[in-house]
Amino acid sequence: MVVNGTNINFPDAEPFIDENSRTQVPIRFVGEAWVRM
C-alpha cells in the first residue's frame, strides 16, 4: 500500500478488499506510518 508516496508494508496482515471493492487495512500500521511522515 502507498500512502503519500511512501510504501507501507504490513508484516503480519494483508489488506482485505471486500465484494464492494472497499479496502480494509490494519489501522495501526497506517497510523504509525502517518506519524513518521
N, C-alpha and C positions, 0 to 999 in steps of 0.2 A: 504494500500500500504506500502511496506517496501523499504526504501532507506538506503543502507549501514548498514543494520541490525537494523534500527530504524523504528518503526511503525509510519506512518503518518496518522492522521485522518483528514477527510475533513468535518468540521462542517456544511457547508451549500451547499455542492455539492458532487457529486459522480463521480468517474472516468467513462468514457464512452468508450466502446470497439466497434469500427465500424465493418463493414462487412469484412474488410481485416485484422481483428484481431489487429488493431493498437489501443493503449490505449491513450486517451486524458485525461489529469488531469488539475485541476486548478493550473496553474503555480505559483501563488503567494504562496500557501501553500508549494509547493515543494521547492521553492527558500528560503523561510523563514526557512524551516527545514534544508537545507544545511548550512545556515548561523550559525545556532545553533550548528552544529556538530564540 
